[in-house]
Amino acid sequence: MEPKNHPDSHELHDWSLYGPKDPEIANLVDQLAYDHGLRVREIETIILRALNERLASEKAKSSS
């Protein structure tokens, strides 16, 4: 991805290495995995769907 100016660019760069800072995200992932038996790929699919839906919404707002 092309580098862009963003106030959180350092955190965004580290995201893939260290993950989210909000521990609630890890807790929710743990619940889905350990309490409900979801596999990592299934959890990632949920996250991807949510992010893609939000991205589509943002693109629709910016093109209106």
C-alpha positions in Angstrom: 0.0 0.0 0.0 1.2 3.5 -0.8 2.3 5.5 2.2 -0.2 8.2 3.1 -0.2 11.0 5.6 -2.3 10.0 8.6 -2.0 11.0 12.3 -1.9 7.3 13.3 0.5 6.2 10.6 3.0 4.7 13.0 0.3 2.7 14.8 -1.1 1.6 11.4 2.3 0.4 10.3 2.7 -1.7 13.5 -0.8 -3.1 13.3 0.1 -6.2 11.4 3.0 -7.0 13.8 1.4 -6.2 17.1 -2.4 -6.2 16.5 -4.9 -3.9 18.0 -4.2 -1.9 21.2 -7.8 -2.4 22.5 -7.7 -5.5 24.7 -11.5 -5.9 24.2 -10.8 -7.0 20.7 -8.6 -9.8 21.9 -11.2 -10.7 24.5 -13.9 -10.9 21.9 -11.7 -13.1 19.6 -11.0 -15.4 22.6 -14.7 -15.7 23.3 -15.5 -16.6 19.7 -12.7 -19.1 19.6 -12.7 -20.7 23.0 -16.4 -20.4 24.1 -18.0 -20.9 20.7 -15.5 -23.0 18.8 -14.8 -20.7 15.9 -11.6 -21.1 14.0 -9.2 -18.2 13.4 -10.1 -18.1 9.7 -13.8 -17.8 10.6 -13.0 -15.0 13.0 -10.9 -13.2 10.3 -13.8 -13.6 7.9 -16.1 -11.8 10.3 -13.6 -9.0 10.7 -13.0 -8.7 7.0 -16.8 -8.6 6.3 -17.3 -5.8 8.9 -14.4 -3.8 7.6 -15.4 -4.2 3.9 -19.0 -3.1 4.8 -17.6 0.0 6.6 -15.3 0.8 3.7 -18.2 0.5 1.2 -20.2 2.8 3.4 -17.4 5.4 3.6 -16.9 5.2 -0.2 -20.7 5.7 -0.7 -20.6 8.8 1.6 -17.6 10.3 -0.2 -19.1 9.8 -3.7 -22.4 11.4 -2.8 
